[in-house]
Amino acid sequence: MSLAVQQSEALSARLDHVRKALIAIDQAHVLTFANELSSEALAAFLDQIEGLGIHRLASWAKEAVIQANATVDAFEPAQYRALHDRDRDADQYRSIGQDLLRAGKVAAFVVAGGQGTRLGLEGPKGMFAATPLRKLSLFQSFAEQLLAARQQYGVSVPWYVMTSPLNHDQTAGFFAQNDFFGLDPHDVFFLTQGVLPSYDFSGRLLLSEPGCLATHPDGHGGSLRALVESGAIEDMRRRGIEQLSYFQVDNPLVSILDPLFLGLHVAAPNSSCEMSAKTLRKRNADEPVGVFVQQGHQTRIIEYSNMPKALQIACDSQGHLLYDAGNPAIHLLSVAFIEHLMARGDLGLPLNRAKKIVPHIDLQTGAHVTPSAPNAIKLEAFVFDALPFAKSVALLEIDRFEEFAPIKNSMGADSPQTSMALQAERAARHLEAYGIRMPRKADGSLDCVIEITAQAEPQLHQIQNDEAHQVFESGAQYLLCVKEGRLQVDRLL
Ligand code: UTP
């Protein structure tokens, strides 16, 4: 028998085996077009199905069709700390955090595997031109912070970048085309998250192509498994990294290496924390963010959609929201904690369901269909569901003007427009804190555009002496940067 015949028979046997297993879990419809595929395409399709695991395809299907939101046991508002610049505690924590940074024990970790459907961008969101003046991409703006930290602390901070199979090549290519934004490529480690299949509302798998299951990235909670399976954790151990600063790709105001937060995380009053989080006060009861709550010894986040309305609007005697600790998705995790979680075998993070539009193949005609309304369930794990597993958690309140300007939507709230305005507003407030007058409109909004480079941030105090008479004019554009070690204000328009 020729090799080709042997291979063809082996492939048919494999197909029969997979078909039987799929019939047993009521998902054999995905093989509708199997006989029309080339041998290579069929082998790749069977690899995909077996790689996901038949038993897991069945158990995820069950999760996909559970209709009710998970019920949540009784909880109370989480306690959080606000540490103001002049607190003695803040000084102490900041200095502990700076020591950690100087000792090279901290790494940065961005999760950038999302699909960014609300923004409606083709390609990775990290490539989006996000800053108000220079229009730096999100990735470049983060790289700029890491370069400034290298200067400030005298060490290179390794950067772990999580992509998804859908955007990995484009992301890695973007870094390469831009010479890693001045970072040492050895200090940038890409890891790719896993995927989960999409189901229709009755729990049936969908096809994205005649020989391919429709899949999507497994959520930012998939990052913990990806860190371990990619070898990133091993790499951290080799480098002596102890703490990981987790942030999302869509918040250009995030302070990636905040010494105060780091200090509180490792030297909180009770013990060093395994996972910590920043929190910001919700703007109002309706702001659609998750809130931190306490359940006995456990801190957790209740998603906006799972929060009973009565609790969402509940106020204390002074009229302040009881559940006001919103989640800006900024965390610190100890490397030991991630290893400990992974040692439990399965991480055990719950999967959350969301109704989404998923283009798919019509099984009758074989045609591609893009529905106009949600037709499918996507399952995703959330990284904050690791919080209840942490023995100790510190919650640090932040000022939203300082650290939160997310880019989620193409227009309206949390859009590029609002984010750029917030970035400029933060810069203006920093200058005003040094007594500089900024042009403002009658409604108080800023009447010029300013951007401050990450390198210039620590030098801003110089403006008090050198630029005291600087006049910032309405309608103009200013870049504050450092040249030859000195702060410089460049008027661009
Ligand atoms: P979002 O929950 O805002 O989702 O992600 P998204 O995919 O970016 O955008 P939409 O919902 O499709 O419009 C928050 C952060 O988590 C990352 C995103 O890249 C972003 O930094 N993320 C999300 C992942 O890395 N992987 C995922 O599977 C999901």
Residues whose N, C-alpha, C, O or C-beta is under 5 A from the ligand:
A	BS01	UTP	V111 A112 G113 G114 Q115 G116 T117 R118 L119 M162 P217 D218 G219 H220 Q248 V249 D250 K408
